[in-house]
Amino acid sequence: MKDTVRPETLISEQERARRKKTVDFARGSVRLEGHFLKPETEKLNQRYINGELSQAEFIHEGLKGIYARLGRDFEAEMVK
């Protein structure tokens, strides 16, 4: 049987709570503007909260998603 690391063991409960609070605040801010987050954004948020992504990875993946929705290639534009 292959050993795997469960996401919940990657970060402390305090860090998980801090991340959830931050994401919840951002989600609320977006909703106050009359918008809702896309399902793929919510999946990314959950991966961040679970500790599967660092803050830098979370931002990077979020920017990639924004660029993709605009029909642009984030990675290629960052190389310029």
C-alpha positions in Angstrom: 0.0 0.0 0.0 1.4 3.4 -1.0 1.9 5.9 1.8 0.3 9.2 1.3 0.3 12.5 3.2 -3.2 13.6 4.2 -3.7 17.3 3.4 -4.9 18.0 6.9 -1.5 17.1 8.3 0.4 19.6 6.2 -0.5 22.7 8.2 -1.6 23.4 11.8 -5.2 23.9 12.8 -4.4 27.5 13.6 -3.0 28.0 10.1 -6.0 26.3 8.6 -8.4 28.5 10.6 -6.4 31.6 9.5 -6.6 30.6 5.9 -10.3 29.8 6.1 -11.0 33.2 7.7 -9.0 35.0 5.0 -10.9 33.1 2.2 -14.3 33.7 3.8 -13.5 37.4 4.1 -12.5 37.6 0.4 -15.6 35.6 -0.6 -17.8 38.0 1.4 -16.2 41.0 -0.2 -16.9 39.6 -3.6 -20.5 38.9 -2.7 -20.9 42.5 -1.5 -20.0 43.6 -5.0 -22.8 41.4 -6.3 -20.6 38.6 -7.7 -20.0 34.9 -6.8 -16.9 32.9 -7.1 -16.7 30.2 -9.8 -16.6 26.6 -8.8 -13.0 26.2 -10.0 -12.0 29.2 -7.7 -13.8 27.6 -4.8 -11.9 24.4 -5.4 -8.6 26.3 -5.4 -9.7 28.1 -2.2 -10.3 24.7 -0.5 -6.9 23.4 -1.6 -5.3 26.5 0.0 -7.3 26.1 3.2 -6.4 22.4 3.4 -2.7 23.2 3.1 -2.2 21.6 -0.3 -0.9 25.0 -1.6 1.4 27.6 -0.2 0.3 31.2 -0.4 2.6 31.7 -3.4 1.2 28.7 -5.1 -2.3 29.8 -4.4 -1.7 33.2 -5.9 0.1 31.7 -8.9 -2.7 29.3 -9.6 -5.3 32.0 -9.2 -3.6 34.3 -11.7 -3.3 31.4 -14.1 -7.0 30.9 -13.9 -7.7 34.6 -14.4 -5.4 34.7 -17.5 -7.0 31.6 -18.9 -10.5 33.2 -18.6 -9.1 36.1 -20.6 -7.7 33.8 -23.2 -4.1 34.5 -22.3 -1.2 32.4 -21.2 0.0 33.5 -17.8 3.2 31.4 -17.9 4.2 32.8 -21.3 3.5 36.4 -20.3 5.6 36.0 -17.1 8.6 35.0 -19.1 8.7 38.3 -21.0 
